[in-house]
Amino acid sequence: MKLELRNVKHVHCIGIGGIGVSAIARMLHLQGKRVTGSDMSRSPMTAMLRKLGIRVFFGHRAANVPKDTDLVVYTRAVSRDNPELCAARRRGIPCLSYAEMLGVLSREKYTIAVSGAHGKTTTTAMMGHILRKAKLRPTIIVGGIMADTGTNFVAGRGKYLVVEACEYKKSFLSIRPRIIVITNIDNDHLDYYKNFKNIRCAFAEFAAKLPRGGFLVCGPRDQNLREAVRGTRATVVDFTKSPRIPGLKVLGAHNTKNAQAALAAARVLGVPTKTAERALRTFRGVRRRFECKGAWRGIRFYDDYAHHPTEIKATLRAAREHFGKKKRIWCVFQPHLYSRTRLLMKDFARSFNDANGVLLADIYAAREKDDGRTNSRTLAEKINAYTPALYLGNFPHIASFLKVHVAKGDVVVTMGAGEAYTVFDLIHKNK
């Protein structure tokens, strides 16, 4: 059954505090629909939603789903036996995952979907920033908080929807894009895909969704993209031929490539090159992407979402190039997922060469249970073969260590998809 969004009056969002579902909640709220939701805990995001007038329940209970609910939108992070999801299905209420909801929205607008193992959040934000500066009034949904807007969602009255497209569990296949950007493909989410070939095939399946007259923006000479390039009916646009833009506010060769991809996609839409380049030079990034947290006693703290070996290497390389060879750089790393840590252990071990020292926190489990065979202590031992590393476990211990051992002029980079960013707060609040 095709969902007619205009007929929906009340939407209940399960996991409303998440970076994706919160954007959907805000969009529907701005459209005049009644929106309620639930989450496991309070957060800045739930506080912001409540300030808008959206009712948020904490904890998941069947009774949270209001009687007049027309539609339920849920995050993939909730389990199949979530009491609210089960209650909604028993009552015959249509239930859509976040990705499926993006699919509904993408039917109504000219959609630019930005995908890739690394860089998709920043590239999505860059693309949205260009279109805003070009006065095209896009709607933007990003898996991070854009520094320029202070939000993960921008409501636009124009015809374009710029959306970040996640490959986990093939979620991006729900979207109906006219333009797909693939920044790169790498060996991530192996807990689901099992091997690299399956990952490449998923991206090829996504690219095959493009209609004739659509565009695939990518680096077609990258061997990892060969299946995607061969299988698409769309016009292939090589973003590596876009000019490299000097004077970007975001650091690193990886962000230069992200900017090239955003520029190529913008040119497909007819945005003048000079307009796009000017916009990119004013782009201030996304929170938790080498974000400056502040300073303490002459020590500068940065935070980055990097949680894959490729991302760690790119971020630390950018830091080293920016600060120079003599600067002492500390990395506080919290691994994300037992499966990722186990499957990529050797790659993680060789990823910190541009740091002078690495401090390890316990693994952020997220959706997984402790497998009993993978831990940060073991990872610290592996890293030590290449870079001095120390397992300290929790963030209060790490903060205490830094206070004693880090010197004025040093740089500390906290890393991971979990809660490593809290280290600066622990130090700063306990002067």
JOSUL-V299120 format. One record per residue. RES is the residue in one small letter. PHI is phi in degrees with one decimal (999 if undefined). Layout:
res->RES phi->PHI
res->RES phi->PHI
This chain:
res->m phi->999
res->k phi->-79.2
res->l phi->-78.7
res->e phi->-99.3
res->l phi->-62.3
res->r phi->-66.1
res->n phi->-88.8
res->v phi->-84.3
res->k phi->-110.4
res->h phi->-135.5
res->v phi->-116.6
res->h phi->-110.5
res->c phi->-110.5
res->i phi->-93.7
res->g phi->85.3
res->i phi->-65.6
res->g phi->-82.6
res->g phi->-70.6
res->i phi->-64.7
res->g phi->-87.1
res->v phi->-63.7
res->s phi->-62.4
res->a phi->-66.9
res->i phi->-61.5
res->a phi->-59.8
res->r phi->-65.5
res->m phi->-61.6
res->l phi->-67.5
res->h phi->-62.5
res->l phi->-68.1
res->q phi->-80.8
res->g phi->91.7
res->k phi->-83.9
res->r phi->-78.1
res->v phi->-125.7
res->t phi->-126.3
res->g phi->-170.7
res->s phi->-143.9
res->d phi->-154.1
res->m phi->-73.6
res->s phi->-149.9
res->r phi->-76.7
res->s phi->-158.2
res->p phi->-55.2
res->m phi->-68.7
res->t phi->-66.7
res->a phi->-64.1
res->m phi->-65.3
res->l phi->-65.3
res->r phi->-65.6
res->k phi->-63.8
res->l phi->-75.8
res->g phi->102.2
res->i phi->-85.5
res->r phi->-78.9
res->v phi->-122.0
res->f phi->-94.6
res->f phi->-111.3
res->g phi->96.2
res->h phi->-109.3
res->r phi->-142.1
res->a phi->-56.5
res->a phi->-68.3
res->n phi->-70.0
res->v phi->-82.0
res->p phi->-60.2
res->k phi->-63.0
res->d phi->-94.7
res->t phi->-66.1
res->d phi->-97.3
res->l phi->-153.2
res->v phi->-116.2
res->v phi->-115.0
res->y phi->-133.6
res->t phi->-79.8
res->r phi->-63.6
res->a phi->-71.8
res->v phi->-79.1
res->s phi->-80.5
res->r phi->-63.5
res->d phi->-95.2
res->n phi->-55.3
res->p phi->-60.4
res->e phi->-72.7
res->l phi->-64.9
res->c phi->-63.6
res->a phi->-63.5
res->a phi->-63.6
res->r phi->-68.6
res->r phi->-62.4
res->r phi->-85.6
res->g phi->77.1
res->i phi->-79.4
res->p phi->-57.7
res->c phi->-123.6
res->l phi->-123.1
res->s phi->-70.1
res->y phi->-54.3
res->a phi->-64.6
res->e phi->-65.5
res->m phi->-67.0
res->l phi->-60.7
res->g phi->-62.2
res->v phi->-62.9
res->l phi->-65.2
res->s phi->-70.3
res->r phi->-72.5
res->e phi->-95.8
res->k phi->-137.5
res->y phi->-76.3
res->t phi->-103.2
res->i phi->-108.2
res->a phi->-104.2
res->v phi->-104.7
res->s phi->-127.1
res->g phi->138.2
res->a phi->-66.5
res->h phi->-134.7
res->g phi->89.0
res->k phi->-69.1
res->t phi->-65.2
res->t phi->-63.8
res->t phi->-66.6
res->t phi->-60.7
res->a phi->-63.5
res->m phi->-60.7
res->m phi->-61.7
res->g phi->-62.4
res->h phi->-63.9
res->i phi->-60.8
res->l phi->-66.6
res->r phi->-66.9
res->k phi->-66.6
res->a phi->-83.6
res->k phi->62.1
res->l phi->-95.2
res->r phi->50.0
res->p phi->-76.5
res->t phi->-91.9
res->i phi->-128.9
res->i phi->-127.3
res->v phi->-125.2
res->g phi->-84.8
res->g phi->-169.1
res->i phi->-95.5
res->m phi->-73.1
res->a phi->-64.0
res->d phi->-72.5
res->t phi->-113.7
res->g phi->71.1
res->t phi->-150.1
res->n phi->-98.3
res->f phi->-144.1
res->v phi->-126.4
res->a phi->-86.9
res->g phi->-123.1
res->r phi->-95.6
res->g phi->-79.5
res->k phi->-86.2
res->y phi->-95.2
res->l phi->-118.3
res->v phi->-105.8
res->v phi->-136.5
res->e phi->-79.4
res->a phi->-113.8
res->c phi->-87.9
res->e phi->-88.3
res->y phi->-59.8
res->k phi->54.3
res->k phi->58.2
res->s phi->-56.7
res->f phi->-66.4
res->l phi->-69.9
res->s phi->-77.4
res->i phi->-84.0
res->r phi->-116.8
res->p phi->-87.6
res->r phi->-100.5
res->i phi->-129.1
res->i phi->-117.5
res->v phi->-106.0
res->i phi->-115.4
res->t phi->-71.2
res->n phi->-177.3
res->i phi->-131.3
res->d phi->-142.2
res->n phi->-85.4
res->d phi->-112.3
res->h phi->57.1
res->l phi->-70.7
res->d phi->-62.6
res->y phi->-99.1
res->y phi->-80.9
res->k phi->75.1
res->n phi->-149.5
res->f phi->-67.7
res->k phi->-60.0
res->n phi->-64.0
res->i phi->-65.3
res->r phi->-60.2
res->c phi->-66.2
res->a phi->-65.3
res->f phi->-65.8
res->a phi->-65.2
res->e phi->-63.7
res->f phi->-65.0
res->a phi->-63.4
res->a phi->-69.9
res->k phi->-73.8
res->l phi->-63.4
res->p phi->-79.9
res->r phi->-62.1
res->g phi->94.7
res->g phi->-85.8
res->f phi->-137.4
res->l phi->-109.1
res->v phi->-97.9
res->c phi->-162.8
res->g phi->-102.3
res->p phi->-63.6
res->r phi->-83.8
res->d phi->-70.4
res->q phi->-60.8
res->n phi->-69.1
res->l phi->-103.9
res->r phi->-61.3
res->e phi->-65.7
res->a phi->-64.3
res->v phi->-68.6
res->r phi->-69.0
res->g phi->-93.1
res->t phi->-91.4
res->r phi->-90.0
res->a phi->-80.2
res->t phi->-74.4
res->v phi->-91.6
res->v phi->-113.6
res->d phi->-86.7
res->f phi->-72.2
res->t phi->-68.6
res->k phi->-87.7
res->s phi->-67.8
res->p phi->-64.3
res->r phi->-79.2
res->i phi->-98.7
res->p phi->-75.8
res->g phi->81.2
res->l phi->-68.1
res->k phi->-80.9
res->v phi->-95.0
res->l phi->-88.3
res->g phi->100.6
res->a phi->-63.0
res->h phi->-65.0
res->n phi->-76.1
res->t phi->-61.6
res->k phi->-67.4
res->n phi->-59.6
res->a phi->-65.6
res->q phi->-61.2
res->a phi->-65.4
res->a phi->-64.1
res->l phi->-62.8
res->a phi->-62.0
res->a phi->-67.1
res->a phi->-65.0
res->r phi->-67.3
res->v phi->-58.7
res->l phi->-83.2
res->g phi->89.8
res->v phi->-71.6
res->p phi->-57.6
res->t phi->-56.3
res->k phi->-64.6
res->t phi->-64.2
res->a phi->-65.2
res->e phi->-65.2
res->r phi->-62.1
res->a phi->-63.3
res->l phi->-65.0
res->r phi->-69.7
res->t phi->-98.0
res->f phi->-68.7
res->r phi->-103.6
res->g phi->94.4
res->v phi->-127.9
res->r phi->-59.2
res->r phi->70.1
res->r phi->-119.4
res->f phi->44.9
res->e phi->-85.4
res->c phi->-74.4
res->k phi->-87.9
res->g phi->138.4
res->a phi->-132.3
res->w phi->-143.0
res->r phi->51.6
res->g phi->80.7
res->i phi->-106.3
res->r phi->-92.9
res->f phi->-115.0
res->y phi->-127.1
res->d phi->-130.5
res->d phi->-141.7
res->y phi->-79.8
res->a phi->-51.3
res->h phi->-140.3
res->h phi->-124.4
res->p phi->-50.7
res->t phi->-60.9
res->e phi->-68.6
res->i phi->-61.1
res->k phi->-61.4
res->a phi->-64.7
res->t phi->-69.1
res->l phi->-68.9
res->r phi->-65.1
res->a phi->-64.0
res->a phi->-64.1
res->r phi->-65.0
res->e phi->-65.2
res->h phi->-74.9
res->f phi->-93.0
res->g phi->94.8
res->k phi->-67.6
res->k phi->-84.4
res->k phi->-69.7
res->r phi->-87.9
res->i phi->-114.6
res->w phi->-101.8
res->c phi->-119.2
res->v phi->-100.8
res->f phi->-121.3
res->q phi->-114.0
res->p phi->-60.6
res->h phi->-117.9
res->l phi->81.6
res->y phi->-65.6
res->s phi->-64.7
res->r phi->-63.4
res->t phi->-63.2
res->r phi->-68.6
res->l phi->-71.1
res->l phi->-113.9
res->m phi->-52.7
res->k phi->-65.2
res->d phi->-68.9
res->f phi->-58.7
res->a phi->-57.7
res->r phi->-99.9
res->s phi->-96.2
res->f phi->-109.8
res->n phi->-62.0
res->d phi->-88.9
res->a phi->-103.2
res->n phi->-87.7
res->g phi->-160.6
res->v phi->-126.5
res->l phi->-114.0
res->l phi->-102.6
res->a phi->-99.5
res->d phi->-62.0
res->i phi->-62.8
res->y phi->-84.1
res->a phi->-72.7
res->a phi->54.0
res->r phi->-83.2
res->e phi->-106.9
res->k phi->-101.9
res->d phi->-57.7
res->d phi->-83.4
res->g phi->75.4
res->r phi->-131.3
res->t phi->-129.2
res->n phi->-153.8
res->s phi->-71.6
res->r phi->-61.9
res->t phi->-64.5
res->l phi->-62.4
res->a phi->-59.4
res->e phi->-63.9
res->k phi->-67.1
res->i phi->-62.6
res->n phi->-58.4
res->a phi->-69.7
res->y phi->-124.3
res->t phi->-141.9
res->p phi->-55.2
res->a phi->-140.5
res->l phi->-141.2
res->y phi->-87.1
res->l phi->-121.9
res->g phi->86.8
res->n phi->-108.5
res->f phi->-71.1
res->p phi->-58.1
res->h phi->-66.5
res->i phi->-64.5
res->a phi->-60.8
res->s phi->-64.0
res->f phi->-62.5
res->l phi->-61.8
res->k phi->-59.2
res->v phi->-87.5
res->h phi->-103.4
res->v phi->-90.5
res->a phi->-110.4
res->k phi->-54.5
res->g phi->97.0
res->d phi->-73.1
res->v phi->-122.2
res->v phi->-116.7
res->v phi->-115.1
res->t phi->-88.5
res->m phi->-139.0
res->g phi->134.3
res->a phi->-89.5
res->g phi->-99.9
res->e phi->-124.0
res->a phi->-61.2
res->y phi->-61.1
res->t phi->-71.8
res->v phi->-59.3
res->f phi->-62.1
res->d phi->-62.1
res->l phi->-62.7
res->i phi->-72.6
res->h phi->-68.4
res->k phi->-79.1
res->n phi->-117.9
res->k phi->-65.8
